Amino acid sequence: MALRLTPDEEAMLDGRAGEAARLAMSILVEMAGVAGADRFIEVARAHIDGGLYHGRAGLDFAERLATTGARVAVPTTLNVSSLDLVHPGLYRGDPDTAAAARRLMDFYVEMGCRATWTCAPYQLPERPAFGEQIAWAESNAIVFANSVLGARTERYGDFIDICAAITGRVPDAGLHRDENRAGEVLFQLTGLPDRLLQSDMLYPVLGHLIGAETGTRVPVIAGLPHDTSEDRLKALGAAAASSGAVAMFHAVGVTPEAPTAQDAFQGRAPRGTVEVTPARLVAVRDLLSTVSEGPLAAVSLGTPHASPAELDELSDLLADSRVHPEVDFFVSTGRGVLAHAEEAGTAARLRDAGVQIVVDTCTYITPILRPNPGAVMTNSAKWAYYAPGNIGVEVVFGSTEECVRSAIAGRIRRDDGLWFDS
């Protein structure tokens, strides 16, 4: 299939728009060939994952672009980095790595990207509209944009993301197209207690199950409460994008492209059905923990970055209490959310209760946690999935309430009755 270019795209490809645009467009042309696209489409905005330092290759690529005059062509936000620039004392890693990570961050800002440093760009005031074509990286942001906002992005990663931002183009393929957004696998919730359906614990566990069962396909979920909040959908999507490669899901009666199951499947029959029972969910929940009892070293919340509502909930749960002196308690959030929490007094209340607030990064991707004996507890299936391999810790998964109760006690406290009570 021949790729058709507009005059502007030809100018970028042959170097008339500068070396950086030429390099970016040449990479996108190769990507279009792999995707089987016959044209490019324009995107309205981009979100970049490449500012997280993984090694010299990423730094060299960003430096090459920046030093050849690269500038983003569309409004572009930045995903988490390797450093918390607001609280630099939290970093416990190698100084040379920190210096390289800071250089990488600076190159992306030099190219015109906004220094948002958040994995939850959908919590910023300006977020994509329904049907808007965008180029977002960061797995949880991708699945949230497609599923909850109804915007359209493929699963873009490092290097491709900044190329899209520089050119304002992506191949017309994948989830940018109507036909590829149809549901494929039905997840039918069966016999779940009302208490569980109203608990934040359900959504990351369900997401982990969906990702493991679905892979790259588009799942459809039937049986979620119609008033399911964005924060719970965020947790579900982040988990599904970690245990699998889910870039979009439909929740019948909840998400914008799924008012009915027929709409979600675009009139097609499901390719398979998975029955989601309490017993199945308990088994998945247990997979997210490497230990189930004992002392706590730390609690880490805010993966993806905590919203204002989640910080308020955490503050309420800690009211008149304080984190045990031997437990480190971290919550990660975006700079914009932190500014709101400072103004509202929520941040001060959290600090008074013993909570350390992290911005710009996350505790499972950069050395922040102290090497204390004991496990780390989290309410995030994504954190639980990645942290053992990334930072070598034992993990306990639990609800926000269980995490707070455990942090106050200094030991793991969980509520098994949640999964079976009516």
Wavefront OBJ file of the C-alpha trace (Angstrom):
o trace
v 0.000 0.000 0.000
v 1.586 3.257 -1.139
v 1.967 6.015 1.450
v 0.568 9.343 0.265
v 2.208 12.496 1.628
v 0.909 16.051 1.626
v 3.232 18.855 0.437
v 3.959 19.797 4.062
v 4.842 16.203 4.898
v 7.093 15.951 1.840
v 8.848 19.140 2.948
v 9.523 17.616 6.354
v 10.746 14.345 4.864
v 13.178 15.914 2.397
v 14.694 18.281 4.974
v 13.189 21.590 3.859
v 11.638 21.982 7.333
v 14.944 21.308 9.099
v 17.028 18.330 10.147
v 14.997 17.493 13.249
v 11.730 17.388 11.295
v 13.419 15.289 8.600
v 14.591 12.735 11.164
v 11.213 12.640 12.896
v 9.274 12.236 9.650
v 11.614 9.531 8.345
v 10.964 7.501 11.493
v 7.212 7.984 11.159
v 7.319 6.903 7.502
v 8.909 3.621 8.600
v 6.262 3.247 11.278
v 3.492 3.859 8.755
v 4.856 1.037 6.637
v 4.801 -1.349 9.595
v 1.238 -0.271 10.501
v 0.019 -0.597 6.898
v -1.143 3.032 6.759
v -1.560 4.808 3.439
v -1.564 8.322 4.883
v -0.837 10.409 7.953
v -3.363 12.258 10.083
v -2.824 15.432 12.077
v -2.878 15.287 15.869
v -3.996 18.069 18.187
v -1.629 17.320 21.065
v 1.010 14.906 22.347
v 2.220 13.413 25.626
v 5.855 12.314 25.842
v 7.234 9.358 27.810
v 10.823 9.832 26.616
v 11.778 12.172 29.472
v 12.188 9.193 31.827
v 15.874 8.227 31.882
v 16.518 4.593 30.944
v 20.070 4.965 29.681
v 22.377 6.740 27.274
v 20.402 5.961 24.097
v 17.404 8.037 25.145
v 19.607 10.947 26.163
v 21.576 10.827 22.885
v 18.353 10.826 20.832
v 16.875 13.791 22.693
v 20.164 15.678 22.447
v 20.354 15.102 18.691
v 16.839 16.428 18.213
v 17.300 19.424 20.494
v 20.666 20.462 19.069
v 19.317 20.360 15.510
v 16.564 22.803 16.397
v 13.620 20.503 17.119
v 10.446 22.217 18.325
v 7.119 20.561 18.979
v 4.362 21.532 16.551
v 1.433 20.824 18.883
v 0.795 21.374 22.619
v 2.900 18.701 24.306
v 2.984 17.520 27.917
v 5.658 15.447 29.632
v 5.272 12.162 31.472
v 7.065 11.371 34.727
v 10.826 11.754 34.849
v 13.436 10.094 37.044
v 13.693 12.999 39.509
v 11.420 14.951 41.826
v 12.658 18.473 41.169
v 10.393 19.940 43.860
v 11.691 17.581 46.574
v 15.243 16.734 45.404
v 16.224 15.302 48.783
v 14.006 12.259 48.177
v 16.354 10.849 45.504
v 18.634 8.078 46.834
v 20.360 7.043 43.622
v 23.659 7.576 41.851
v 24.588 11.269 41.318
v 25.839 10.667 37.771
v 22.530 9.018 36.832
v 20.690 11.950 38.361
v 22.759 14.398 36.305
v 22.023 12.515 33.090
v 18.326 12.330 33.972
v 18.231 16.087 34.546
v 19.928 16.745 31.190
v 17.299 14.587 29.494
v 14.496 16.520 31.161
v 16.053 19.811 30.081
v 16.324 18.720 26.424
v 12.602 17.972 26.239
v 11.695 21.309 27.788
v 14.081 22.991 25.331
v 12.058 21.428 22.497
v 8.945 23.235 23.724
v 7.329 20.523 25.843
v 5.511 21.609 29.004
v 7.238 20.595 32.246
v 4.154 18.807 33.575
v 6.020 15.611 34.594
v 2.871 13.607 35.244
v 1.628 10.198 34.134
v -1.938 11.536 34.418
v -2.141 14.339 31.823
v -5.913 13.846 31.771
v -5.958 15.533 35.217
v -4.585 18.768 33.740
v -7.098 21.556 32.998
v -6.694 21.170 29.219
v -7.464 17.608 28.247
v -8.510 15.981 24.951
v -12.099 16.177 23.760
v -14.209 13.272 22.570
v -13.054 12.133 19.119
v -9.900 14.264 19.181
v -6.870 12.712 17.443
v -3.816 12.777 19.731
v -0.421 11.110 20.132
v -0.020 10.004 23.726
v 2.602 7.778 25.285
v 2.458 6.289 28.842
v 0.294 3.209 29.003
v -2.243 4.373 31.598
v -2.696 7.733 29.848
v -3.289 5.983 26.526
v -5.989 3.688 27.876
v -7.659 6.527 29.790
v -7.717 8.813 26.750
v -9.215 6.164 24.478
v -11.625 4.646 26.974
v -12.772 7.350 29.378
v -12.372 10.500 27.277
v -13.139 8.958 23.899
v -10.104 10.649 22.359
v -8.046 8.644 19.848
v -4.455 7.541 20.215
v -2.413 4.494 19.423
v -0.053 3.022 22.024
v 2.945 5.266 21.343
v 6.261 4.858 23.127
v 9.657 6.487 23.476
v 11.055 8.200 20.347
v 7.853 7.774 18.322
v 6.051 10.114 20.738
v 8.413 13.058 20.238
v 8.499 12.440 16.474
v 4.718 12.805 16.418
v 4.931 15.982 18.492
v 7.540 17.550 16.180
v 5.657 16.753 12.983
v 2.099 16.910 14.304
v 1.448 13.669 12.428
v 0.830 9.974 13.088
v -0.046 7.094 10.736
v -3.756 6.659 10.084
v -3.932 3.244 11.751
v -4.891 1.350 14.885
v -7.155 3.027 17.399
v -7.256 6.235 15.369
v -9.752 4.406 13.122
v -13.387 3.560 13.956
v -13.264 -0.110 13.014
v -10.338 -0.859 15.339
v -12.143 0.492 18.400
v -14.784 -2.249 18.489
v -14.911 -4.507 21.520
v -13.624 -8.060 21.116
v -13.881 -9.864 24.492
v -16.754 -9.615 26.998
v -16.038 -9.566 30.745
v -19.306 -10.286 32.549
v -19.368 -9.454 36.259
v -21.305 -12.157 38.115
v -22.316 -12.359 41.776
v -20.104 -9.556 43.076
v -21.207 -8.184 46.483
v -22.488 -4.613 46.488
v -19.809 -3.716 49.034
v -17.108 -4.842 46.596
v -18.683 -2.983 43.676
v -18.548 0.184 45.781
v -14.943 -0.366 46.889
v -11.881 1.089 45.191
v -10.283 -2.360 45.652
v -12.291 -3.920 42.817
v -11.045 -1.804 39.958
v -7.266 -2.449 39.910
v -7.861 -6.166 40.528
v -10.409 -6.352 37.713
v -8.032 -4.434 35.472
v -5.193 -6.848 36.203
v -7.447 -9.785 35.307
v -8.583 -8.084 32.105
v -5.051 -7.297 30.969
v -3.841 -10.839 31.603
v -6.797 -12.337 29.701
v -7.000 -9.794 26.886
v -3.476 -8.940 25.735
v -3.810 -6.376 22.951
v -7.517 -6.868 22.257
v -10.299 -4.441 23.226
v -12.271 -5.698 26.263
v -15.886 -4.866 27.090
v -16.974 -4.905 30.750
v -20.602 -5.495 31.669
v -21.855 -4.991 35.212
v -19.970 -1.974 36.554
v -22.037 0.659 38.380
v -23.121 3.392 35.974
v -21.701 6.058 38.309
v -18.193 4.545 38.372
v -15.782 7.443 38.933
v -12.895 8.489 36.713
v -10.427 7.579 39.465
v -11.709 4.000 39.526
v -11.617 3.772 35.735
v -8.081 5.157 35.903
v -7.046 2.360 38.274
v -8.724 -0.263 36.105
v -7.089 0.952 32.897
v -3.623 1.315 34.420
v -3.738 -2.260 35.675
v -4.982 -3.643 32.343
v -2.234 -1.798 30.479
v 0.396 -3.307 32.803
v -0.572 -6.974 33.017
v -1.484 -6.892 29.318
v -1.174 -4.371 26.517
v -4.687 -2.972 26.706
v -4.928 0.440 25.036
v -8.716 0.744 25.204
v -11.647 -0.783 27.072
v -15.391 -0.256 27.046
v -17.542 -0.325 30.199
v -21.188 -0.737 29.246
v -23.273 2.217 30.390
v -20.170 3.979 31.726
v -17.655 4.899 29.009
v -18.662 7.179 26.119
v -18.494 4.700 23.243
v -20.425 1.993 25.090
v -23.948 3.141 25.975
v -24.939 -0.471 25.220
v -23.018 -3.693 24.680
v -24.087 -3.665 21.036
v -22.542 -0.215 20.625
v -19.338 -1.360 22.295
v -19.006 -4.341 19.954
v -20.151 -2.268 16.939
v -22.823 -4.878 16.280
v -20.395 -7.789 16.174
v -20.466 -10.881 18.377
v -17.814 -11.186 21.134
v -14.889 -13.424 20.278
v -14.984 -14.752 23.809
v -16.592 -14.254 27.224
v -14.912 -14.258 30.644
v -17.096 -14.684 33.735
v -15.789 -12.498 36.564
v -16.700 -14.008 39.957
v -15.572 -13.153 43.511
v -13.403 -16.279 43.653
v -11.694 -15.364 40.380
v -10.972 -11.858 41.645
v -9.588 -13.084 44.977
v -7.144 -15.307 43.095
v -5.995 -12.316 41.023
v -5.755 -10.111 44.114
v -3.446 -12.652 45.747
v -1.169 -12.646 42.698
v -0.525 -8.946 43.279
v 1.126 -9.590 46.673
v 4.452 -11.291 47.288
v 3.760 -11.532 51.050
v 0.528 -11.438 53.049
v 1.566 -10.590 56.601
v 4.342 -9.118 58.701
v 5.850 -5.703 59.311
v 5.581 -2.779 56.910
v 8.519 -0.777 55.630
v 6.470 1.657 53.576
v 3.208 2.483 51.836
v 3.166 3.910 48.320
v 0.020 5.373 46.742
v -0.502 7.491 43.644
v 0.301 5.214 40.710
v -1.031 6.662 38.431
v -0.648 10.100 40.000
v -3.249 10.857 42.651
v -6.122 13.199 41.805
v -7.413 15.968 44.098
v -10.256 13.669 45.171
v -7.822 10.885 46.059
v -5.676 13.241 48.147
v -8.796 14.455 49.944
v -9.849 10.862 50.630
v -6.400 10.043 52.004
v -6.496 13.096 54.248
v -9.923 12.091 55.568
v -8.785 8.524 56.286
v -5.809 9.828 58.254
v -7.844 12.383 60.239
v -6.848 12.394 63.934
v -4.274 9.656 63.210
v -0.605 9.480 62.297
v 1.518 7.059 60.307
v 3.521 4.667 62.483
v 7.044 6.051 63.079
v 8.676 3.005 61.480
v 6.610 3.223 58.271
v 7.453 5.543 55.369
v 4.304 6.731 53.608
v 4.525 8.175 50.077
v 1.863 9.497 47.733
v 2.805 10.537 44.192
v 0.934 13.228 42.302
v 1.325 15.875 39.631
v 2.563 19.401 40.214
v -0.800 20.903 39.346
v -2.631 18.655 41.788
v -0.066 19.432 44.490
v -0.578 23.172 43.972
v -4.326 22.661 44.445
v -3.700 20.574 47.572
v -1.363 23.223 49.016
v -3.981 25.921 48.504
v -6.742 23.807 50.042
v -4.630 22.826 53.056
v -4.783 19.130 52.137
v -1.023 18.884 51.592
v -0.287 20.316 55.041
v -2.695 17.880 56.697
v -1.078 14.954 54.891
v 2.415 16.027 55.925
v 1.273 16.495 59.522
v -0.018 12.904 59.465
v 3.365 11.606 58.273
v 2.808 11.416 54.500
v 5.598 12.403 52.111
v 4.363 13.855 48.810
v 6.263 12.986 45.618
v 5.914 14.820 42.297
v 7.532 14.559 38.839
v 8.244 10.831 39.214
v 7.031 7.651 40.924
v 8.468 5.458 43.656
v 8.587 2.266 41.575
v 10.819 3.742 38.860
v 13.398 5.761 40.783
v 15.273 5.141 44.073
v 13.239 6.934 46.742
v 12.246 4.206 49.215
v 14.669 3.524 52.075
v 16.009 -0.065 52.334
v 14.074 -0.834 55.518
v 13.021 -4.355 56.539
v 9.455 -5.266 55.684
v 7.102 -5.084 52.746
v 5.712 -2.108 50.849
v 1.934 -1.809 50.632
v 0.108 -0.207 47.715
v -3.391 0.253 46.319
v -2.069 0.206 42.743
v -2.000 -2.967 40.676
v 0.473 -1.255 38.360
v 2.854 -0.496 41.242
v 2.452 -4.027 42.597
v 3.144 -5.511 39.154
v 6.341 -3.570 38.437
v 7.951 -2.760 41.786
v 9.353 -6.214 42.702
v 11.360 -6.334 39.480
v 12.187 -2.638 39.279
v 13.285 -1.884 42.833
v 13.475 -5.323 44.468
v 10.844 -5.014 47.205
v 8.236 -7.330 48.684
v 4.746 -6.026 47.938
v 1.358 -6.215 49.619
v -1.670 -5.102 47.633
v -4.686 -3.597 49.385
v -7.353 -0.914 49.236
v -6.587 2.680 50.178
v -8.354 2.130 53.496
v -6.342 -1.038 54.170
v -3.110 0.780 53.310
v -3.909 3.573 55.772
v -4.994 1.167 58.506
v -1.772 -0.815 58.047
v 0.412 2.301 58.003
v -1.044 3.452 61.318
v -0.623 0.019 62.909
v 2.831 -0.651 61.453
v 1.696 -4.082 60.273
v -0.380 -5.455 57.391
v -4.125 -5.184 57.963
v -6.535 -6.432 55.283
v -10.280 -7.123 55.086
v -10.926 -10.494 53.392
v -14.670 -10.233 54.049
v -14.912 -7.500 51.426
v -14.839 -10.074 48.624
v -17.730 -12.285 49.697
v -20.042 -10.327 52.017
v -23.415 -9.329 50.554
l 1 2 3 4 5 6 7 8 9 10 11 12 13 14 15 16 17 18 19 20 21 22 23 24 25 26 27 28 29 30 31 32 33 34 35 36 37 38 39 40 41 42 43 44 45 46 47 48 49 50 51 52 53 54 55 56 57 58 59 60 61 62 63 64 65 66 67 68 69 70 71 72 73 74 75 76 77 78 79 80 81 82 83 84 85 86 87 88 89 90 91 92 93 94 95 96 97 98 99 100 101 102 103 104 105 106 107 108 109 110 111 112 113 114 115 116 117 118 119 120 121 122 123 124 125 126 127 128 129 130 131 132 133 134 135 136 137 138 139 140 141 142 143 144 145 146 147 148 149 150 151 152 153 154 155 156 157 158 159 160 161 162 163 164 165 166 167 168 169 170 171 172 173 174 175 176 177 178 179 180 181 182 183 184 185 186 187 188 189 190 191 192 193 194 195 196 197 198 199 200 201 202 203 204 205 206 207 208 209 210 211 212 213 214 215 216 217 218 219 220 221 222 223 224 225 226 227 228 229 230 231 232 233 234 235 236 237 238 239 240 241 242 243 244 245 246 247 248 249 250 251 252 253 254 255 256 257 258 259 260 261 262 263 264 265 266 267 268 269 270 271 272 273 274 275 276 277 278 279 280 281 282 283 284 285 286 287 288 289 290 291 292 293 294 295 296 297 298 299 300 301 302 303 304 305 306 307 308 309 310 311 312 313 314 315 316 317 318 319 320 321 322 323 324 325 326 327 328 329 330 331 332 333 334 335 336 337 338 339 340 341 342 343 344 345 346 347 348 349 350 351 352 353 354 355 356 357 358 359 360 361 362 363 364 365 366 367 368 369 370 371 372 373 374 375 376 377 378 379 380 381 382 383 384 385 386 387 388 389 390 391 392 393 394 395 396 397 398 399 400 401 402 403 404 405 406 407 408 409 410 411 412 413 414 415 416 417 418 419 420 421 422
